[in-house]
């Protein structure tokens, strides 16, 4: 079984507070829980970024029926339960703090309100929501199924509905993530124009910020960069704006590739500088493999989740040149020792950056790494 098929079909068993992206129907590897963001999953044939794929991108292409599910979750398991929902069938999860405050007001400050938070999630219309929530709850040890309410999504596009939640984000001084439908607050800054569609990566989530800051510090000019789990394409595009000679992004989600292609066009990225590839799935009949070579990249960042980060360590590292910098994120602080234990035999000079409970570790690939 190829690495791509492995990541898609890795079983979601032994899911605890540490374990669950995707987005996901049992295991997809390229998304994660993020407040006020959305993602999706799927897989198909290998493909590449082209002007035709970006020019046909419209908001309407993302419109589809969906189930809107509001779940009352115990606050102390918010992160692990959100990841579990993604693992067992949710296409996206989001936490709206305004909704939480409204619930607390309605409950007049009751002890129940202080212990719960509302998760707004999206499920495909064919999904058995109750079963998914039950499996997610059971996987993290919840004794009772959280209360939930299901509504059919109306004809309004989920992306359009949530555009007001995605505003310009200042990552650092003179570095902004700017939605396609707004103007850059600081025109002379490095502005990454973005329409995330259903793909992960708006710059709002701590792991995306951590990866952008790491990438900004690493790119000096002329590097080859790989975005392992590209989502919206935000890191691959950012690398080029920072001065990288070339970028490549891979994902198992065709909507992510479509979104990243559109975003590349928004940022006037030349076709020859950015490659976007859809990883082949188990059902792919083309037989094509991702046209990436071993030891091809100077910098690699994988902003994914714990299981694939660990199980695919060899695969991720195989694309890095000896001495290349590897960045790993999408993981919680409590998961860090496990990740370091798996990467330290192959990566040296490891450093860690944190925002809240989220971490990003980076290090240099050892010269004696052997690809298994």
Secondary structure, DSSP 8 states (H G I E B T S, - for coil): --HHHHHHH----S--TT----S-SS--SS----TT-------B------HHHHHT--GGGG----EEEEEEEEGGGHHHHHHHHHHTTEEEEEE-HHHHHHHHHHTTT-HHHHHEEEEEEEE-TTS-HHHHHHHHHHHTT-SS---EEEEE--SS-HHHHTGGG---EEEETTEEEEETTS--SSTTSEEEEE--TTSS--S-SHHHHHHHHHHHHH--SS-EEEEES-TTSHHHHHHHHHT-SEEEEEES-HHHHHHHHHHHHHTT--GGGEEEEE-B-TT--S-------TT-EEEEEEE--HHHHHHTHHHHHHTEEEEEEEEEEEEEGGGHHHHHHHHTTTEEEEEEEEETTEEEEEEEE-TT----
